[in-house]
Amino acid sequence: MELDDAYANAAYIPGADAYPEKWAQAAATFRAQTLCELDLAYGESPRQRFDLFHPPRLSKGLVVFVHGGYWLRFDKSFWSHLAAGPLAHGWTVAMPSYDLCPDVRIADIRRQIVAAIVSVSQRVPGPIRLAGHSAGGHLVARASVPTTGARWQDRLVQTVAISPVADLAPLLRTSMNADLNLEAAEVAAESPIHQPQPKVPVTVWVGSDERPAFLQQASALETAWQCQKVVAANKHHFDVIEELAEPDSALTSTVLA
């Protein structure tokens, strides 16, 4: 369809096909070497599970990382190694999976992520920081919108949306929508740019070498919420998240700021 190419990341990243296997191997190695609890339930479906990675000392609080994949693919098992940066600074890291479209709608996934945050926050005391990539960037941004009765938001201190889809409207003009099943009402309700600004600092993080559509998405959220935007030099949509595995990286420092 009209915008398929605009939102095609892999086609413009050299060696893109090798990334999922590389991620999965790094994640499995990390889990084998790290104190963690795996497949903790926060909901009824088999995918409503999270992994919890513990620092070797008393935790400073909770970082929740939400993965991407256009709400259509991947799960928590690909990203475990990205917990390394926050863990090194004494933060507990949670990584949830969630049901995928077309089995559920994007609004359902957002509710699942909130349920995951609530569940893990009951296990881990202290401040809460959210980070997410691509579709996960959308989900953490949307979850950060002030919500009546959301007591966990009283503990929220920072959100970092990495290469987020902040405006869902363009996806109506992609072939993906055959599975996303987006309609105008859901676009308005679930696009962060159409929602009130969170009460906590939000940083939009995007790679300089990303598709123009993702640079535009980052700018749209920056404008809508008057928040900080960082353009990471020489990073594309797949490697923009790698710095989370590095304790002293700029991205890790931003998540923990």
Phi, psi and omega per residue, in radians:
M1 nan -3.070 -2.959
E2 -0.959 -0.739 -3.040
L3 -1.894 0.273 3.128
D4 -1.007 -0.795 -3.101
D5 -1.174 -0.640 -3.113
A6 -1.058 -0.579 -3.096
Y7 -1.859 0.283 3.076
A8 -1.581 1.825 -3.114
N9 -1.460 -0.868 -3.012
A10 -1.036 -0.600 -3.086
A11 -1.109 -0.306 -3.072
Y12 -2.009 0.230 3.129
I13 -2.060 2.045 3.113
P14 -1.023 2.315 3.133
G15 1.194 0.451 -3.049
A16 -1.036 -0.620 -3.073
D17 -1.103 -0.399 -3.090
A18 -1.446 -0.268 -3.030
Y19 -1.112 -0.818 -3.103
P20 -1.012 -0.736 3.114
E21 -1.145 -0.696 3.109
K22 -1.092 -0.780 3.109
W23 -1.048 -0.829 -3.071
A24 -1.091 -0.707 3.136
Q25 -1.175 -0.786 3.125
A26 -1.088 -0.685 -3.135
A27 -1.160 -0.755 -3.130
A28 -1.129 -0.738 3.099
T29 -1.062 -0.750 -3.129
F30 -1.106 -0.762 -3.139
R31 -1.067 -0.638 -3.113
A32 -1.210 -0.335 -3.055
Q33 -1.911 0.038 -2.948
T34 -2.195 2.517 3.047
L35 -1.189 2.010 -3.078
C36 -2.663 2.763 2.980
E37 -2.027 2.281 -3.004
L38 -1.995 2.592 3.001
D39 1.019 0.802 3.057
L40 -1.430 2.295 -3.040
A41 -1.405 2.423 2.950
Y42 -2.170 -0.062 3.135
G43 -2.733 -3.037 -2.970
E44 -1.501 -0.560 -3.047
S45 -1.344 2.740 -3.111
P46 -1.030 -0.480 -3.128
R47 -1.510 -0.162 3.131
Q48 -1.477 1.296 -3.097
R49 -2.426 2.680 3.045
F50 -2.351 2.670 3.000
D51 -1.789 2.500 -3.075
L52 -2.184 2.125 -3.098
F53 -1.903 2.195 -3.007
H54 -1.837 2.396 3.023
P55 -1.280 2.817 -3.103
P56 -1.323 -0.058 3.132
R57 -2.309 -3.116 -3.115
L58 -0.973 2.243 -3.043
S59 -1.211 2.466 3.052
K60 -1.452 -0.263 -3.084
G61 2.637 -2.799 -2.941
L62 -2.141 2.272 2.931
V63 -1.950 2.222 3.069
V64 -1.920 2.146 3.082
F65 -1.918 2.242 -3.122
V66 -1.977 2.170 -3.056
H67 -1.356 2.874 3.093
G68 -1.813 -2.773 -3.068
G69 2.133 0.450 3.103
Y70 0.987 0.560 3.132
W71 1.042 0.253 -3.011
L72 -2.108 -0.315 -2.998
R73 -2.671 3.003 3.138
F74 1.273 2.959 3.064
D75 -2.685 -3.082 -3.040
K76 -1.095 -0.381 -3.008
S77 -1.230 -0.230 -3.123
F78 -1.493 -0.181 -2.860
W79 -2.178 0.089 -3.010
S80 -0.907 -0.694 -3.068
H81 -1.099 -0.354 3.133
L82 -1.260 -0.139 3.059
A83 -1.317 -0.243 -2.974
A84 -1.047 -0.706 -3.105
G85 -1.079 -1.027 3.107
P86 -1.071 -0.650 3.123
L87 -1.013 -0.710 -3.105
A88 -1.095 -0.378 3.125
H89 -1.727 0.140 3.038
G90 1.624 0.293 3.138
W91 -1.768 2.410 2.973
T92 -1.308 2.439 -3.101
V93 -2.134 2.245 3.060
A94 -1.949 2.446 3.096
M95 -2.298 1.898 3.136
P96 -1.616 2.598 2.799
S97 -1.611 3.027 3.111
Y98 -2.745 2.801 3.076
D99 -1.115 2.691 -3.036
L100 -1.995 2.662 2.981
C101 -1.217 2.578 0.124
P102 -1.558 0.112 -3.128
D103 -1.126 -0.522 3.076
V104 -2.367 3.023 3.102
R105 -1.707 2.878 3.116
I106 -1.047 -0.661 3.103
A107 -1.076 -0.645 3.088
D108 -1.132 -0.720 3.134
I109 -1.109 -0.736 3.103
R110 -1.032 -0.736 3.111
R111 -1.139 -0.631 3.092
Q112 -1.126 -0.734 3.128
I113 -1.101 -0.720 3.072
V114 -1.068 -0.746 3.113
A115 -1.085 -0.660 3.102
A116 -1.131 -0.754 3.123
I117 -1.081 -0.777 3.124
V118 -1.048 -0.793 -3.097
S119 -1.099 -0.838 -3.086
V120 -1.258 -0.526 3.116
S121 -1.157 -0.395 3.085
Q122 -1.341 -0.305 3.101
R123 -1.647 -0.513 -3.013
V124 -2.117 2.030 3.119
P125 -1.363 2.981 3.043
G126 1.700 -3.091 -3.105
P127 -1.135 2.722 -3.109
I128 -2.071 2.333 3.075
R129 -2.183 2.374 -3.126
L130 -1.966 2.423 3.004
A131 -2.463 2.509 3.118
G132 -2.724 2.699 -3.047
H133 -2.084 2.275 3.061
S134 1.066 -2.021 3.041
A135 -1.027 -0.599 3.068
G136 -1.162 -0.549 3.038
G137 -1.124 -0.713 3.042
H138 -1.049 -0.791 -3.030
L139 -1.168 -0.713 3.135
V140 -1.266 -0.589 3.075
A141 -1.119 -0.822 -3.113
R142 -1.142 -0.663 3.125
A143 -1.160 -0.419 -3.100
S144 -1.396 -0.229 3.141
V145 -1.066 2.281 -3.093
P146 -0.942 2.260 -3.066
T147 -2.303 2.220 3.135
T148 -1.046 2.251 3.091
G149 1.514 -0.041 3.139
A150 -1.459 1.492 -3.034
R151 -1.122 -0.507 3.140
W152 -1.093 -0.457 -3.138
Q153 -1.167 -0.334 3.047
D154 -1.128 -0.390 3.136
R155 -1.698 -0.160 -3.112
L156 -1.245 2.259 -3.095
V157 -2.162 -0.225 -3.064
Q158 -2.878 2.449 3.020
T159 -2.301 2.297 3.076
V160 -2.127 1.964 3.117
A161 -1.722 1.931 -3.059
I162 -1.694 2.067 -3.134
S163 0.840 0.909 -3.005
P164 -1.389 2.736 2.879
V165 -1.658 1.728 -3.037
A166 -1.602 -0.360 3.116
D167 -2.200 1.959 -3.085
L168 -1.369 -0.215 -3.023
A169 -0.984 -0.753 -3.140
P170 -1.044 -0.448 -3.106
L171 -1.213 -0.307 3.031
L172 -1.060 -0.421 -3.092
R173 -1.846 0.518 3.046
T174 -2.160 2.773 3.095
S175 -1.141 -0.417 3.114
M176 -0.994 -0.465 -3.051
N177 -1.186 -0.231 3.009
A178 -1.069 -0.512 3.100
D179 -1.775 -0.547 3.125
L180 -1.264 -0.547 3.108
N181 1.022 0.612 3.120
L182 -1.219 2.484 3.013
E183 -2.244 2.915 -3.015
A184 -0.993 -0.723 -3.091
A185 -1.139 -0.703 3.135
E186 -1.239 -0.634 3.061
V187 -0.992 -0.806 -3.126
A188 -1.166 -0.691 -3.054
A189 -1.350 -0.524 -2.997
E190 -1.872 -0.122 3.082
S191 -1.383 2.101 3.138
P192 -0.957 -0.588 -3.102
I193 -1.109 -0.322 3.139
H194 -1.740 0.152 -3.085
Q195 -1.987 2.768 3.128
P196 -1.046 2.597 3.126
Q197 -1.143 2.368 3.072
P198 -1.047 2.790 -3.139
K199 -1.515 -0.002 -3.125
V200 -2.024 2.821 3.096
P201 -1.067 2.381 3.077
V202 -2.148 2.325 3.022
T203 -2.066 2.287 3.020
V204 -1.710 2.182 -3.075
W205 -2.087 2.223 -3.082
V206 -2.549 2.609 -3.141
G207 -1.455 2.510 -3.134
S208 -1.144 -0.429 -3.077
D209 -1.752 0.307 3.113
E210 -1.341 2.906 3.065
R211 -1.019 2.528 3.131
P212 -0.922 -0.569 -3.135
A213 -1.079 -0.645 -3.135
F214 -1.339 -0.556 3.014
L215 -1.131 -0.672 3.095
Q216 -1.180 -0.694 3.103
Q217 -1.070 -0.751 3.128
A218 -1.096 -0.742 3.135
S219 -1.157 -0.619 3.135
A220 -1.111 -0.710 3.121
L221 -1.252 -0.686 3.080
E222 -0.985 -0.767 -3.119
T223 -1.229 -0.780 -3.069
A224 -1.122 -0.671 -3.052
W225 -1.878 0.035 -3.130
Q226 0.870 0.851 -3.078
C227 -1.967 3.012 -3.126
Q228 -1.269 2.459 3.015
K229 -2.193 2.355 3.086
V230 -2.084 2.230 3.052
V231 -1.831 1.907 -3.073
A232 -1.392 2.130 -3.049
A233 -1.135 2.387 3.003
N234 1.069 0.517 3.104
K235 -2.023 2.422 3.062
H236 -1.890 -3.030 -2.972
H237 -1.158 -0.423 -3.093
F238 -1.620 -0.598 -3.090
D239 -1.708 0.000 -3.105
V240 -1.148 -0.380 -3.106
I241 -1.612 -0.152 -2.983
E242 -1.093 -0.468 -3.115
E243 -1.158 -0.279 3.080
L244 -1.111 -0.388 3.105
A245 -1.423 -0.063 -3.076
E246 -1.916 2.081 -3.081
P247 -1.017 -0.589 -3.033
D248 -1.824 0.273 -3.121
S249 -1.346 2.815 3.116
A250 -1.136 -0.634 -3.130
L251 -1.194 -0.794 3.075
T252 -1.044 -0.733 3.126
S253 -1.093 -0.623 3.133
T254 -1.214 -0.753 3.104
V255 -1.046 -0.611 -3.079
L256 -1.702 0.094 -3.070
A257 -1.077 nan nan
